[in-house]
């Protein structure tokens, strides 16, 4: 070989090495070999609305490092029905879990119906993953009272289990720790979010050392009412008030009758809302630190590049919008359109996706990543192609939202004696551009969210009869579907 070709070859090799060395580390970390099945860290919080994310720097970093879904919708803006949909990949009308408590919802019904035998935990455990659950499970689950064969109950699918009960205060609680009960008190180190964080980090470290793929779900009680922050955060954000959006203290034009009669918020209500919004911001600080600590643990263990981190909430929350006292269960975006952020293995960096995704998609996504399949009765579909940066040509056009009657059990943590603040039963369609609602009492709503993002103008009376018939038929099709073979076509039938 002459000296000139040799020099050229050397220059090309050096250039290639420099290019590889200068490539951003996070790009390398998010592109593992196709054969590698990623670990999954799923952080699920309780009642977190999108307006809290701006106060969570580690979640904002997760967004920059990964993918944010702007049209992620929950099947029901209520804890237990939404969580049942996540675990099973099925809509509430198929799980039968439409309440937090009683004969038509809650853990006891979920357990009696045998639905714990088919969840994303059982999928991944069968696929060889080591699995761990920490925190809030399903409403009515209580470590001291939920006993099977004389032992505190651990559901199938979970190798490690650290679950609480009605522990929204984050202090003075008991955890079922792998079948043994352990009580925690009121010391600063007993704050529940911090305890869950420490246990999750220990699980990650030990499982990484064994070289096994894993799934860990950390399910916090924050920022659910009573919005109790960690002691170190109790004085943070002094003077912070709830955001005064276009919907704050107002009802929509042509509002449904359950909402139209609401009086303006009083000064006492406003003070209460501002105080509790600040408490919610304070309470998510421990959650945010936990996310940063979990990611740091993954990096220290050398597995960040082959781990997917997912952050979301079971439902959203309103505070003064539409003249409503703090709560949820409506079809407004504040309650049903919640954060879904993913970063890490196989996820495109800095991506924002407007495609319609729903919480029934989590189970098939986790199974897809683990190299396994889900049963035919699962209603959702894997979003793995979206995480990687692709948008399938034939994707879902609408998400289904279902809501049963108001909670009437005072033991329900979401019970309210002011039932006028909770809508009657309804079914709704939510697309990337509009929301259509049908109430059990005959009322209807239609909001064009592109021109009216705060949903302040109900346009249903201006829709042509043919268009109303189309929407009603599409909603009925999705609200009665069962399994991917019928639910997917129904989700695409909306125009």
N, C-alpha and C positions, 0 to 999 in steps of 0.2 A: 504494500500500500504506500503511495507517495505521501510526502509530508503534508501537502495541501488537503487531501481527503481526510488524513488523520486529524489535522487541526480542526477541520469542519466537524468531524464526529465528536471530538472532545468538547467543542463549543456547544453542540446540541445536547450532549449528556449533561454538561454543567447547567445549561438553561433549564433542562427538565428537572434536575435536582433542586434548583433554586425555586422553580414554580411550585413544586411539591412542598418545599419548606415554608413558602410564604402563604400557602393556602390557609384561609382562616380555620382555626381549630374546630369551631362549631360545625363547619361544613363537613369536615372529616368525621366528626362524631355522629352526625345525623345520617350517614350513608353506610351502614354496615353491610357486609355481604348478604346476599339474598337468602342464603341458607340459615343465617343466624335468626333464631326466634327471640325476639326482644323480651326483656323483663318489662313489667308494667307496674307503674306506681300511679294509683288512682286516688286523688284527693277530692273528696265529696264534702261540701259544706252545706249548712242548713239555713234556708231562707236568705241566701245572699242575692241581692239585686245588683244589676250592672253598675249602678251609681256608687258602689263601694270600691270598685276595682281601682279607681284613680288613687286611692289611699293605700294601695298594696304594691310596693315597689318590686317585690319578688314575683308577683303575678305579672306585672308589667314587663319584667325581664323575661319571663316565660313567653309572653306574647312576642317580644322581639326575637327570641331564639327559635320560635316555632310558628304554629298556625293558629289563627283565631277564627272561629266560626261566628258570623254575625247573625245568622238565622237559625240558631239552635233553640229548639222548642221542647218544653216538657209536656208529657201527655196529660198531666193534671197538676195544677198549682196547689198541691197538697202533699205533705211528706210521704205518707205510706203508699198511696197509689203510684206516685212518681218513682219511689225507690223499688217498688215491685216491678214496674216496667223496666227499670234499668237491669235488675237482676235477671229477669226472665226474657227480656226482649219482646214483650207483648203489651198490647194496649190494655187499659183498665177493663174494657168490656170483655176482654178475653181472660184476664187474670181473675176477674171478679172482685178485685181489691179496689173499692171506690171510696173508702173512708179510712180514717186512722184507727177507729175503734168499732167494736160491735159485730153484728151479724153480717155486715157487708164490707168489712175491711179489717185492717190490723193484722198483727203477727199471727194470732190464733187461727184466723181463717186461712191465711197463707200456708200455715203449717198443716191444718186439717186437709186442705186441698192437695197436699203433697207437692207443692210447687218448689219447695226447697231442694227437691231431688233433681231439678233441671234448671240450673242457673249458670252464669258465667264462671262461678267458682267451680262447679262440678265439671264444666267443660275443660277448664284449664288444668285442674287436678288430674283428670283422666288423660290429658295430653302430656303429663309428666312435669307440670309446674308445681313448685312449692307455693302454697297460698297462705295468706294471712289477712285477717280482718281485725280492725281496731276502731272502736267508737260506737256510734249510734247505728243500730240495725233497723228494725221495723218497729213502729209504734205497738205497744202492748208487750214487747219483749222486756222481761225484767229478770235480771240475774238470780235474785232470791226466789222468785216464784216460778220461773220457767224451768221445770225439772222433768227429766225423762229417765225412767229406770233408776230413780233415786239419786240422780246426779244432775248438777246444773247443766243445762242443755247447750250443746254445740251443734249447729246445723251441718249437714253434709257439705262437702266440698272445701272445707277450711282446715288446713293443717295446724294453723295457729289462730287462736280466738281470744280477743280481749274486748268484750262488749259490755256496754252499760245499759241502763234502763232509762228512766225518766230524769235524766241528769243535766237538764238545761242550765242549772245554776253553776255547773262546772266545778263545784266543791261538794264535800259530804256525799260521796257516791260509792257504790260498790261495782266492781268489775268482775265478770266471769272470765277468769284467766285460765283458759284451757281446762275448764271443768272445775276449777277451784275459785272460791269467792275471796276477794280481797277488798278491804275497805280503805278509802282515802278520805282525809279530813279537809281542813281549811288552811293548811300551811301554804305559803306561796308555791312550794315545789309540788303541791297536790293539784294545782290548776290543771283541769282535765286535758285541754289541748296540748299542754306541755308534756303531760304524761304519755299521751298517745304518740307524740312526736318522738320521744325518747325510745319507746318500745318499737316503733317502726324503723328507726335508724338501727337499732340492735338487730332486728330481723334482717334488714338489708345487708348489714355487714357480715353476719354469720352465714347467710345463704350465698352471698357472693363468694365467700371463702370456700364453700363446698362446690362451687362451679355449676349450680343448678339454676335453670330459669325460674323466675318467680313472678307472682302477682300479689301485690299488697294494696288493700283498700284502707285508707285512713278517712274515717267519716266523723267529722267534728260536729259538736252541738252548736257551736258559734256559727253565725251571729243570731241564732234564734232567741226569742224572748225568754228570759228577762235581760238579754244582751249584756251579760256580766263580763267585763274585761279581766284580763290578768292583772294582778296588783300593780305590776310595773307600768301598766298602760292607763291606769284609772284617772290620771290627771292630764293625759295627752289631749291634743287638739282643743285647747280652751277656746270657747266662743264659737265653735263650729256649729252651723245651723243646717237644717235640711234644705236641699236645693229647691228653689222656687221656679219650677219649670212652668211652661204654658198650661199644664194640667193641674198645677197645684191650687187647691181651693176652688176649683171650677168643675162643673159638670159639662159633658158634651152637649152640643146642640142636638136636639131630638134624642136625648138619652132614653134608655129603656126605663120602664116605669119603676123598677126596683131602685134605680139610681136617681131618677129625675127629681124626686121629692127631697133630696138631701139639703139640709140647711147649710149656710156658710160656717166654716170652722170658727170656733170661739177663740178668744185670746188664751184661755187655759189649754185648749187643745193644741194650739200652736206652740205654746211653751213645752207641752208634753212631747210633741213630735220632735222639736229641736233637741230637747234633752236626750231622747232615746235614739235619734239619728246619730248624735255624737257618741253615745254608748255603743252603737253598732260598729261605728268606725273604730272605736277603741278595741272592741272585742275581736275584730278581724286582724289586729296586729299580731297576735300570737299565731293565728293561722298563717299569715304571710311569712313570719319568721320560720315557721315549720317547713314551708315549701322551700325556702332558701337552705335550711339545714338538711332537708332530705336530698336536695340536689348536690350539696357539698359532700354528703355521705356517699352518694353514687360516684362522684369524682374521686374521692379518696380511695374507694374500693376498686377503682379502675374499670367501672362498668357503665359510666355515663353514656358512652357512645353506643351501647347496645341496650339502653333502657328508654322506654317511652314514659313520659310524665304527663298525666292528664289532670286537669283541674276543672271542676264544675260545681253546680249547686242542684239540689233537688227541686227547687222552685225559687221564684223571685219574691218581691215584697214591695208593697206601696205604703207610703207614709204621707197622707194629706192630699195626694193626687185624687182628683175626681171627688173631693170633699169626703174621702173615706178615712176612717180611723186606721191606724197601722194594721196591716193584715195582708191577705193574699186571696187566692181562689177565683179571681176574676180572669177574663180572657184578655185583659189589657197586657201590653208588652211588659210592663213593669213586673208582672207576676209570672208570665209564661216564657218570655225570651230571656234566658239566663246565659252566663258565660260558659263557653266551652273552649278551652285552650289546651293545646298539646304541643310538646316539644321533645326532641330526642331522636331515637332510632327511627329512621324511615320517614321523618317529618321534614317538609320543606321549611327553610328558615324565612321568617319575615312575611309569611303568607297570610292574607285575609280572604276568607271564602264566604260568599253570600249564598251558596247552595243551601237548600232547606234540609236540615238534619234534625233528628229527634232522639230522645233518650232511649227509645227502643233499638237504636242502632249500636249502642255500646256493647251489648253482648255479642252480636255477630262480628263486630270489629275486633274485640279481644280474641275471639275464637279464630278468626282469620289470621291474626298476627301470630297466634300459637300454632298455626298449621293444622287446625282441626275444623270441623263443621258444626253447625247447630241443627236442632230438629226442625222438621218442616213446619211445626206450629209457631215458630218464631216469626214475628211480624216485621222486624226491622231488617236492615241491610248494612253490610260492612262499609265503613267510610275510609277504609285503608287507601283506596285510590286517591281520595281527596287529600289525605294527609301527605301523600307523596307529591302532590302538585297537579294531579290530573282531575278533570271534571268529566265523568262519563256522559256520553251524549244523551242517554235516556235516564235521567235522574228524577227523583221525587219532585213534584211541584207543590205539594201541600203537606203540612203536618196536621195531625188530628189532636184536638184538645177536648177532654171530657171532664165534666164536673157533676158530681151528685149533689144531693140536698145538703144544706148547711150542717155543720157538726153540732149535734144536740147533746152530746155526752160531756158533762162538766169535767170528767177525768181526761178528756182529750186536750193536749197542750195547745191545740189550735181552736178550742171552743171559745166562742164569744157570746155574751148574753145580749149583745146588740145585733140581732140577726139582720137588721136592715143594712148592715155593712157587708153582708155576704149575699152574692147573687143566688137566685134559684138555679136549679139544675139546668145545664146547657150542654150543647155540643158545638164545636167551632172548627173552622178551617183557618190555618195561618199559612199564607204563601210568603214569598219574598217581597210582595208588594201590597197585599191587602189582608184584612181579617174579616171573616164572616161568622156570625154567631146566631144560633137558634136556641131560644129559651123554652123550657117546658111549658111556660104560661103563654106561649105564642109570640112573644116579643122577638125582634130580630135586630141585628146591628151589622153594618158594613162600613169599614174604615179603609180609605185609600191612604196607606201609610207613607207613600212616596210624597204626596202633597200635604199630608196631615200626619206627621210622625208621632205627634202626641195624642192622636186619636180623640180629637175634640169635635169632629163633625160626623155624625151618623148619617150616611148617605143611602140607607136601605130604601127609603121611600122614593128615591130618584131612579132606582134600578128598574129596567124594563121587566115585565112579567116573565118573559122568556129567560132572561138572565137569572132571575130569582129561582126559577124552576131548575136551571142548570146547576146553580150552586147548591140548592137543597138536595138534588139527586146525588151530586158528588159527595156531599157531606154524609148522606145516608149510606152511600156505598162504603165510605171509609169507616164509619161508625159501626158497621155490621160485618166488616171483613174479618177473616181469621186465617193467619198464616201468610207466608210470603207470596203464595200463589194467587191470593186474592187481594191482600193489602197493598202489594206493590203496584199492580194495575190501578187500584182505586186511588192511590196517592198520586198517580200520574194522570188521572182522568180530569183533574181540575185545570181549568184554563182561565 
